[in-house]
Amino acid sequence: MAWVVLIVSGVFEAVWATALGRSAGLTKLWPSVLFFTALAASMGGLAYAMKTLPTGTSYAVWVGVGASLAVVYGMATGAEPFSFLRAALIAGLVGCIVGLKLVA
């Protein structure tokens, strides 16, 4: 169960990072509300997962999931440029996240 919560909290990390970028320095209401809501859910999930999973592994997976989803979202919306090299590097990051789960 801790792994599922950790992955979901990584998804919320991508949400809060994206919302923070759209909040214009926390000056736009709804992106700011989404930022704080997703931040609380993300941190709460990370804290829950770290009760049973090692700290380093938990943090690496949480950051990796959030970062990879934020970049994929950015490329999908056109906010970030797409290239096959970027896609391959994100795939490598996801492979490393899976590897951490397999060796844990």
C-alpha positions, -999 to +999 in steps of 0.1 A: +000+000+000+029+024+008+041+021-028+007+030-043+005+060-020+040+070-029+033+069-066+000+089-062+018+115-041+044+117-069+015+125-093+004+152-069+039+166-070+037+170-107+003+187-102+016+212-076+047+220-097+026+227-127+001+247-108+029+267-092+043+276-126+008+288-137+001+307-106+024+337-116+041+338-083+010+327-063-009+358-076-036+339-096-063+324-073-072+290-088-037+278-097-026+289-062-055+270-046-046+239-067-009+243-057-016+243-020-041+215-022-018+193-043+012+202-021-006+190+010-017+158-006+017+152-020+036+158+012+010+138+032+014+108+009+052+110+010+051+112+048+028+081+049+049+061+026+081+070+045+066+052+076+075+019+060+097+026+030+134+038+033+137+076+031+162+077+002+141+053-019+109+071-011+123+105-019+139+094-052+107+077-064+086+107-054+108+132-071+113+110-102+076+104-107+068+141-102+096+153-124+089+129-152+052+136-153+057+174-151+081+172-182+057+149-201+028+172-194+049+202-205+058+185-237+022+173-243+009+209-239+036+225-260+050+244-230+083+225-234+099+213-266+097+176-276+126+157-288+133+120-290+163+124-268+142+141-241+117+113-243+144+087-241+159+104-210+125+105-193+120+068-202+154+061-185+143+080-154+111+059-153+132+028-157+153+038-127+122+044-106+110+009-115+144-005-107+142+011-072+109-007-066+124-040-078+154-039-055+135-025-025 
